[in-house]
Amino acid sequence: MVDATSLTGYENRFDILLDSGLYHCLSADDRPAYVSALARAARSGRLKYLFPDTRFDARTQGRSPVR
């Protein structure tokens, strides 16, 4: 297992990165480190996809808490 907020050992390794929910499970404090780790793990100029969490959340009147 690897810490997703550091991705140590995976620098410049991937052509495509796909996040389909992990970002939204992280605390607000951990999110910047995660995004930085993704940037380091991707080869320069490659694709990075972050899919927003669009589930209904009554606490935010239906809006996803992070966009």
Wavefront OBJ file of the C-alpha trace (Angstrom):
o trace
v 0.000 0.000 0.000
v 1.079 3.530 -0.744
v 0.121 6.799 0.905
v -1.961 8.579 -1.739
v -0.944 11.962 -0.358
v 2.720 11.315 -1.180
v 2.926 8.561 -3.848
v 6.604 8.151 -3.014
v 8.370 6.045 -5.631
v 5.836 6.806 -8.368
v 7.317 10.056 -9.701
v 6.883 10.613 -13.484
v 5.386 7.168 -13.889
v 1.892 7.532 -15.341
v 0.486 8.842 -18.623
v -3.084 9.043 -17.285
v -4.263 9.546 -13.718
v -7.903 9.030 -12.783
v -9.532 9.938 -9.481
v -13.130 8.897 -9.058
v -13.814 9.730 -5.444
v -10.659 9.566 -3.334
v -10.134 13.335 -3.333
v -13.519 13.853 -1.685
v -12.758 11.291 1.023
v -9.657 13.148 2.149
v -9.697 15.903 4.730
v -9.367 19.485 3.570
v -5.851 19.469 5.032
v -4.804 16.375 3.024
v -6.211 17.447 -0.342
v -3.368 19.810 -1.382
v -0.767 17.104 -0.683
v -2.802 14.597 -2.707
v -3.088 16.936 -5.710
v 0.658 17.637 -5.530
v 1.384 13.907 -5.367
v -0.747 13.324 -8.478
v 1.131 16.054 -10.318
v 4.472 14.443 -9.423
v 3.273 10.952 -10.391
v 2.140 12.045 -13.853
v 4.622 12.357 -16.658
v 5.018 15.922 -17.848
v 2.138 17.088 -20.021
v 0.043 13.979 -19.394
v -3.631 13.746 -18.536
v -5.072 14.036 -15.052
v -8.787 13.543 -14.401
v -10.581 14.350 -11.170
v -14.270 13.458 -11.174
v -16.316 15.498 -8.702
v -18.516 13.886 -6.101
v -22.006 14.859 -7.222
v -24.097 12.911 -4.728
v -26.855 14.783 -2.927
v -25.776 16.148 0.436
v -28.499 17.706 2.589
v -25.887 19.599 4.620
v -24.965 21.594 1.527
v -28.466 21.865 0.012
v -27.669 19.236 -2.596
v -24.412 20.774 -3.775
v -21.256 18.734 -3.562
v -19.183 20.144 -0.680
v -16.036 20.459 -2.797
v -15.893 21.456 -6.435
l 1 2 3 4 5 6 7 8 9 10 11 12 13 14 15 16 17 18 19 20 21 22 23 24 25 26 27 28 29 30 31 32 33 34 35 36 37 38 39 40 41 42 43 44 45 46 47 48 49 50 51 52 53 54 55 56 57 58 59 60 61 62 63 64 65 66 67
